[in-house]
Amino acid sequence: MVKKIHGRRKRYIPISDLRNRKPRMKTFNTEKLAKEYAEKLKIKNYSIEKMRYGLGKKYKIVLE
C-alpha cells in the first residue's frame, strides 16, 4: 500500500493528466479475448502477438 502524500509535497507532484508517461497498451489474458476486442472495435487488419516481457502470458493486438 502506498503512503498518502501530505502537505507541501502534494503540490509538487501532478495528480491529474499532467503526468509525463505514455499510455500503456491494452493487454489480454487469452487470444480469444483479444480477438473479441478487435472485432468489437471493427479493426480489419490486425494480428495478435504474445508479449515479450515478463513471463509472456499476455497478448496484444498489433495493427498491420
FIMI-68231 format. One record per residue: residue number from 0; z, y, x of N, C-alpha, C in turn. Coordinates in Angstrom, 3 decimals, always signed. Layout:
BEGIN
 tinu      n.z      n.y      n.x     ca.z     ca.y     ca.x      c.z      c.y      c.x
  NUM        Z        Y        X        Z        Y        X        Z        Y        X
...
***
This chain:
BEGIN
 tinu      n.z      n.y      n.x     ca.z     ca.y     ca.x      c.z      c.y      c.x
    0   +0.000   -1.173   +0.832   +0.000   +0.000   +0.000   +0.000   +1.242   +0.880
    1   -0.734   +2.245   +0.491   -0.871   +3.465   +1.274   +0.204   +4.459   +0.862
    2   +0.749   +5.151   +1.876   +1.755   +6.162   +1.591   +1.143   +7.344   +0.851
    3   +1.913   +7.971   +0.007   +1.460   +9.154   -0.692   +1.492  +10.344   +0.271
    4   +0.441  +11.164   +0.233   +0.365  +12.324   +1.123   +1.101  +13.491   +0.470
    5   +1.966  +14.134   +1.229   +2.761  +15.230   +0.694   +2.449  +16.543   +1.402
    6   +2.693  +17.621   +0.716   +2.724  +18.954   +1.285   +1.490  +19.445   +2.009
    7   +1.706  +19.968   +3.225   +0.671  +20.628   +3.992   -0.496  +19.698   +4.312
    8   -0.221  +18.451   +4.619   -1.259  +17.504   +4.998   -2.270  +17.292   +3.862
    9   -1.817  +17.383   +2.631   -2.673  +17.173   +1.471   -3.781  +18.224   +1.387
   10   -3.502  +19.430   +1.859   -4.507  +20.490   +1.805   -5.632  +20.272   +2.801
   11   -5.395  +19.539   +3.869   -6.396  +19.351   +4.914   -7.289  +18.135   +4.676
   12   -6.903  +17.244   +3.786   -7.701  +16.049   +3.511   -8.448  +16.260   +2.198
   13   -9.776  +16.266   +2.229  -10.514  +16.445   +0.979  -10.352  +15.226   +0.077
   14  -10.034  +15.450   -1.176   -9.782  +14.364   -2.110  -10.997  +14.115   -3.004
   15  -11.760  +15.142   -3.299  -12.867  +14.997   -4.237  -14.100  +14.415   -3.564
   16  -15.269  +14.819   -3.993  -16.526  +14.281   -3.477  -16.938  +14.927   -2.156
   17  -16.041  +15.589   -1.480  -16.353  +16.243   -0.215  -16.214  +15.297   +0.973
   18  -16.009  +14.013   +0.719  -15.816  +13.057   +1.808  -17.108  +12.881   +2.592
   19  -16.981  +12.729   +3.879  -18.135  +12.578   +4.753  -18.384  +11.094   +5.013
   20  -18.890  +10.386   +3.997  -19.114   +8.960   +4.119  -20.307   +8.557   +3.254
   21  -21.144   +7.655   +3.765  -22.274   +7.170   +2.987  -21.766   +6.267   +1.872
   22  -22.427   +6.274   +0.715  -22.018   +5.343   -0.343  -22.307   +3.905   +0.073
   23  -21.445   +3.015   -0.278  -21.619   +1.618   +0.082  -22.631   +0.948   -0.835
   24  -23.334   -0.031   -0.298  -24.325   -0.736   -1.100  -23.645   -1.696   -2.071
   25  -24.323   -1.954   -3.168  -23.805   -2.878   -4.171  -23.979   -4.299   -3.662
   26  -22.935   -5.093   -3.729  -22.998   -6.483   -3.286  -22.601   -7.397   -4.438
   27  -23.019   -8.653   -4.340  -22.798   -9.624   -5.407  -22.280  -10.927   -4.801
   28  -21.491  -11.655   -5.573  -20.927  -12.916   -5.092  -21.921  -14.064   -5.148
   29  -22.876  -14.010   -6.067  -23.870  -15.074   -6.189  -25.261  -14.470   -6.305
   30  -26.273  -15.276   -6.006  -27.660  -14.828   -6.138  -28.010  -14.586   -7.602
   31  -27.412  -15.360   -8.474  -27.682  -15.222   -9.911  -27.257  -13.840  -10.411
   32  -26.080  -13.386  -10.003  -25.601  -12.062  -10.413  -26.491  -10.954   -9.874
   33  -26.957  -11.110   -8.636  -27.839  -10.111   -8.040  -29.156  -10.040   -8.795
   34  -29.699  -11.202   -9.171  -30.961  -11.247   -9.907  -30.814  -10.602  -11.280
   35  -29.721  -10.886  -11.972  -29.481  -10.291  -13.291  -29.370   -8.776  -13.206
   36  -28.706   -8.283  -12.165  -28.543   -6.837  -11.984  -29.891   -6.168  -11.726
   37  -30.728   -6.783  -10.901  -32.048   -6.234  -10.603  -32.925   -6.212  -11.854
   38  -32.843   -7.254  -12.670  -33.617   -7.287  -13.901  -33.112   -6.265  -14.906
   39  -31.817   -6.042  -14.913  -31.229   -5.039  -15.807  -31.719   -3.636  -15.458
   40  -31.872   -3.364  -14.145  -32.379   -2.060  -13.697  -33.905   -1.989  -13.718
   41  -34.556   -3.084  -14.097  -36.011   -3.187  -14.183  -36.687   -2.914  -12.841
   42  -36.136   -3.513  -11.779  -36.723   -3.421  -10.448  -37.757   -4.539  -10.333
   43  -38.975   -4.186   -9.895  -40.043   -5.187   -9.833  -40.151   -5.851   -8.464
   44  -40.233   -5.073   -7.404  -40.404   -5.644   -6.063  -39.066   -5.620   -5.322
   45  -38.411   -6.760   -5.265  -37.128   -6.846   -4.567  -36.953   -8.245   -4.000
   46  -36.051   -8.359   -3.063  -35.652   -9.674   -2.559  -34.138   -9.683   -2.421
   47  -33.558  -10.854   -2.484  -32.110  -10.998   -2.387  -31.791  -11.615   -1.032
   48  -30.942  -10.936   -0.262  -30.589  -11.398   +1.078  -29.091  -11.573   +1.201
   49  -28.692  -12.485   +2.075  -27.287  -12.694   +2.374  -26.826  -11.596   +3.333
   50  -25.611  -11.109   +3.156  -25.083  -10.048   +4.011  -24.901  -10.567   +5.429
   51  -25.031   -9.698   +6.419  -24.968  -10.113   +7.819  -23.601   -9.889   +8.456
   52  -22.671   -9.256   +7.781  -21.363   -9.032   +8.387  -20.300   -9.815   +7.628
   53  -19.168   -9.984   +8.259  -18.090  -10.762   +7.656  -18.437  -12.241   +7.668
   54  -18.056  -12.926   +6.636  -18.342  -14.352   +6.546  -19.696  -14.614   +5.894
   55  -20.377  -13.574   +5.464  -21.703  -13.740   +4.883  -21.685  -14.411   +3.529
   56  -20.675  -14.153   +2.734  -20.564  -14.813   +1.444  -21.149  -13.979   +0.309
   57  -21.610  -12.772   +0.610  -22.121  -11.916   -0.444  -23.616  -11.678   -0.281
   58  -24.227  -11.221   -1.361  -25.668  -10.997   -1.396  -25.943   -9.543   -1.725
   59  -27.110   -9.054   -1.283  -27.526   -7.691   -1.584  -28.982   -7.700   -2.031
   60  -29.376   -6.647   -2.767  -30.747   -6.502   -3.217  -31.464   -5.572   -2.246
   61  -32.619   -6.026   -1.745  -33.406   -5.232   -0.804  -34.725   -4.895   -1.488
   62  -35.030   -3.590   -1.553  -36.293   -3.164   -2.160  -37.429   -3.375   -1.176
   63  -38.577   -3.802   -1.686  -39.735   -4.036   -0.819  -40.785   -2.983   -1.002
***
